[in-house]
Amino acid sequence: MNTTTTARLAGLVAIIAGLVLVVAGAATWVMVRSQLVAENITVAEDAAMFAGERVDGPLDAYFQADIINHHALEMSEGQTYAELDQEDPRRATVMNASFLRSSLFTSVIAFGVAAFAAGMGVLFVLVGWALRIVAGRTTTASTDITPPTTSTTRTPSLA
């Protein structure tokens, strides 16, 4: 297998891998979004952004998690779950807040991974496309070169 064929094959593999990554990233984004929407979570009115909106994306999930933390710390007078006494009745509420925040942050991370996968997929497609174009140009350039001709006439020597 010559270099041109190898480069074109590598380009094709990169394009296919890129398309798979774009589809996987998009599918993950849609799945995570649909799960968040199904939970019917609304961003708290006192959140820094997106107040009153449905949680259906990474930013509103982040701001809802942030306000949950704010409310839990306010209720527990600044103490985290681990800092509260085991007999403290607020401990269960702070624990639930911690679980909710973790779930929302997991969705934020999932959105990030999905976007990263799709972005890398686009990059793979572009690199694969470039490889195939360069390999095609190399093939065209190598066939256009004509070998030098040898001259049959001799120059007289000065001897």
C-alpha positions, 0 to 999 in steps of 0.5 A, a space after each residue: 500500500 503506497 503512501 497516498 493510499 494510506 493517507 486517503 484511508 486514514 482520512 476516511 477513517 478519521 471522517 467516519 470516526 468524526 461522524 460517529 463522535 458527532 452523532 454520539 455527542 448529539 444523542 447524549 445531549 438530547 438524552 440528558 436534556 430529555 431526562 432533565 425536562 422529564 424531572 420538571 425542575 424549575 429554577 428557583 426565583 432567587 437564583 442568579 440567572 434563569 429564575 422561574 425557567 425550566 431546567 433543560 440545559 447545562 447553564 440552568 442546571 448549574 444555577 439551580 444547583 448553586 441556589 440549592 447549595 445557597 438555601 441548604 447553607 442558609 438553613 444549616 447556618 453555613 454548615 455542610 452535611 458532614 459538619 452537622 451533628 448526626 442528631 441534627 434534624 436539618 441533616 436529612 434536608 442538607 443531605 437531600 440538597 447535596 444529592 440534588 446538587 450532585 445530580 444536577 452537576 452530573 448533568 452539567 458534566 454530561 452536557 460538557 462531555 457531549 459537547 466535547 465529543 461532538 466538537 472532537 467529531 467535527 475536528 476529526 471530520 475536518 482533519 480527515 477531509 484535509 488528509 484526503 485532499 492533500 493525498 489527492 493533490 499528491 497523486 495528481 502532482 506525481 502523475 503530472 511530472 514528466 521524466 527528463 529526456 536525455 539528449 543524443 547530441 554530443 558537445 565537442 570536447 576541447 581537447 
